[in-house]
């Protein structure tokens, strides 16, 4: 609206006449920052989505070695145990290769490895080391909310033990490791818990609209199918990653009736929908969510037609962010294929995510329980302060 | 009856702020409920829509105010009233009727269906005495909240008491007058005491509050008693009247506990006499006795009905009075006295500034304090502080944040270890106060600035309303770190605080636009963020801030511009606020009437004498939580729904009572 106003136009004119366009030259990169502007988080997701079929999953896990979550890539620890520079990023990337492992859990594992490999001799040193490692991880991919939140939560959870001061260093360190393991375990179980919690909301004969390929939502639907619920799923196509195609593929294997929609057909089919299920990349302080592009739109349509919008998100995605509007976050860019050549002068909106304000959400299914959006802030305050 | 009632301009009081059409149409179908209550009520489809007062009141549904409920109670007594006071009675009938449409506690309407706001509807059929106590309790919680701050409770009660005494002296003067007149005046104070004694039975905490109030009042009376010596003329009766007040009240309280039965009977007998309406105005009325016959009329018009429960404002005569007595008042510490005068004169405004000034004055007072022999520091100092606080309330009603700070201080006093020596205790208290100022205000502001600055992007247009020191700090800091943005300052009469902000920002080289609130809907189109300060935020997320804030927030909401409220956590309050009526402050009504640079004396005189005109200068309003996008506080950026969490988690240690 304010773009129409006279003062804005004046300002704009002044700015364009005075200053050179500062489009891309102001990126000062942190040492460990991702080389290009493309969001690593969304690239990883795309890569995972590109191949995430159950048979492939089995293969991949066999290739990575062992059951996911049990073993950590010991090679890196063995190497870095000697040398001083233990690289968290490598460790993290090693974990990240497992397609079924959420990014935050990978980060948690990597940080646990930091403790294990640490040669610090005092608690303070260890804490500083941990802090540094988490900072590098965070700066490596600033667009990933769950990575940041996972790191923060891990540090909170691990270092906040009152008993630490009274023990000798080794037992304190082993206690830290214990807590780290426990935290990783909890995070791994989160998806199952959410799937259990959400079963009460899926009733026989309902139609569920799903947007994006969320592993939690898939788990929920899978559990519902196992519980012999009768329901129908509408999948949005999910351009440009084609997430809907993949999800419908998965669901059809489970014998769940699926219908694939164009992203633009959401409003058209909303009247036959009973509830909307979406995942989340991050849950922010206001209780709103940051998720794949198009979620906001769907939530708006659902809200205007009085359909409930349910969000499934693990609690390690809770972040202390408070976006006020869509542009209030660092943009997470991704390449978009249009199939045809786009002229040079045409701008392309390449953002991968949007922000859905809490008033359009009905409930959040988390491993802390089924929450209303306003409770997210309460939980965050209790977690962080 | 209708014919008699016609010319009385009774419902006028309610029009200001809600209605513009003045004339009460005499032919309007006012239900004659005094005569045939139930039948009338049944035949008329809805009592609320029928009575004109119902129409007046309908935009805002409010609970009955304290005075109202008492008035009603008096009306409801079954004993018939003899002739002399018939006219009074008539008047009261009339008034009661207007109120009755939204107050089901009126037992004349007892069998009529409860009106649409049926908040007390379950009471309507019950016994009268029960209702009465109930409504008293109810009303006690209105003006300043019976729940918590004892000093807040004391404010109205004390002045009430003073009013009561004032009218007794009145009686003495005119005891040759018609019996109806004097009776009506005389019974009022006693009835008030009845209310109090009833209340006493109900709750221990309130009883304690009353006792504390009495103690403070005694202290104040002592102080003013000395000052009275130098005083002559008009002010004397009121001051004189103040002294006997606590003495009188104590036996009432105790006797009522023992002789409950007889008191109830007596009370019922008294209730049939109508009482004068206003209570807060009478305090000043006594001072203005010379102008009484003329002024009272206009003044009583000026008391806006819905806001009768608020302490009425009379700045004009208080300030010179107080400042002339600065050397004779020995119970009030000079630092506190100074702060009180500054509050009164408006030299210190802004919640943080007022709170800091008050705390520093207390610090000084505590430093100079010595425990009298045979007394306990904890008890005596608390009483002392109570006295100071009631003095400050007299100067200007406390803001919520000051109430919180006082609660903190009292709690600190209470928590003092008993084995501490006096000097140690004083030192620890002073350092605690200093810590409170540093941590809860100064440091909190810094944290808020750090948080809020992350929400200011390049090229934004920020709007702010009035003057808030936190917002000023945010804007200056953002400018300092090189953000490019524009500021729109929206201001409003009569204080024009925004000009102060404008001057400071422009001096620092910020790009500013200054406008009045009339233009807010125009300017909002180009705004990208709204930053607001706060006086207090309540548990339900309601923002209590300078009047006009709600308007700005609502317009911003309509333009889907995010509204960011910056507020220190010590201003959060655990109460719930639903409207701007229950808790507010009245400013100087003349400030609205008089436009600077256009001092047309004749013009203002006609305005003064106009019976149909009342001025309402509200100081605060409340903004519902749904118009607030975010609250920036020292615990980070939180949605308005999380206020109770902060209050619950972080204030417990400070403010546990």
Interface residues (C-beta under 8 A of the other chain):
Chain A: X1 X2 X4 X5 X6 X7 X8 X11 X15 X285 X286 X287 X320 X322 X324 X325 X327 X328 X358 X374 X377 X378 X381 X382 X384 X385
Chain B: X455 X457 X459 X461 X486 X513 X525 X526 X527 X528 X529 X559 X560 X562 X564 X629 X630 X635 X636 X637 X638 X639 X641 X642 X645 X646 X649 X650
